[in-house]
Structure formats: C-alpha cells, structure tokens
C-alpha cells in the first residue's frame, strides 16, 4: 500500500489482510482442537489453512500427528514426506515416516527412510536405534526368503521363529512370519502342523489368500477333500 497507494491496491491489500486474519483464527482453533484431542476437527481446520499455506512444514507435521491419532497412517506419511522436503535437515519427519512404515509391516521402506535420517545426522539417537532394529529384522526376513527359494524349509521355519523373537511388539510381523511358516510346513508335507499354523493366520486374516492356498495343499495331503 505504501509503495503504490491506488484504490485497486488498497482493495487487494484489504482482501489479503482479511484472509490473513481468518487463517490466524483458524490456526488458533486448530491448535485448540488438537489440545483437546478432537483430531477430526483439527484436520478439517488444517485442511482449510493448507489449501492456502501449501508450503507450511509445521502445519503439515501437525496434520500428520492428527492423522496418526485418527488411525490414518498413509495420509500421515504423505504430509510428513512433504514436510521432509520443505524443511532442511528434517530428521524428525524421516524418523516418523520410518516408524509408521515399520508399524505397518513395511520393513524395507522403513529401512530406506531411516537411512535418510542418518544421512542428515549420523548421531541421531532415535534413528540409529530404529535403524539397528529394522536392519536386523530385514536381514532375517531376506535370509528366510532365500532359504525358502532353496527349498530349505526347516531352516526357513527356524529363521522366521527368530523374526518373531526379534519383533514381539508389532503384531504384523508375527502374522507374516506365521504365514510363511504355514507355507514351509505345507511344502515340506507336514500337513497337520501346516493346517494348525495356517488356521492361526486365517483367524487373524480370514481372506489371506496365501494361507488359504497353503492350507488347501495341506488338506489335500490329508485326503480332506471337502475342506
């Protein structure tokens, strides 16, 4: 306005000021909603602000936190990835992305993201601790899959037992391990044991196609054709 005090400029400036005040008000409401744990309301308010302030890393991180609390991890990853690009050396975002992937059972993507964190800060305690855990788990799973490809089913079963001991806290890894043990038992013609383990998997995931196929193979070995 000071540099160009025409009526057009004044109108534009007033519009922008009004919008700015409105966004600040929405921001206060979003923070208040977050504080009282009304994450759905906070997300709705942050959606409005981010439609205008597209490049605000902090707001994206806040919305990601809300998505995590609301049980929508994939949406949180999208915001955190944007925040990692928007803010230099954003180790926190890479750490959170890696943790979410890990909780979802995607150990390979988790390892990739935590490495990005350590590239920025090799002494980052949380990232280094997570890196060691994911790397160990990743190595065990790769090794087990290699044993399956070689037809060494007993060794693969032992390796997947180790996977369950390495990560007892995140249920998805136990389920995936049991799914592969069920496969190994079926392939090595240990039908009764295969049926038992496959059934455990199917109680958790009734539409798990791999477990259904492997249990069917085991039933065939036992001449249980109806099943």
PEJORA-V726678 format. One record per helix or strand. SS is the DSSP state (alpha for helix, beta for strand). FROM is the first residue (numbers start at 0). TO is the last residue. If there is no record, write none. Layout:
SS_FROM_TO + SS_FROM_TO
This chain:
alpha_6_34 + alpha_38_51 + alpha_56_68 + alpha_72_85 + alpha_90_102 + alpha_106_119 + alpha_124_148 + alpha_152_165 + alpha_170_186 + alpha_190_203 + alpha_208_220
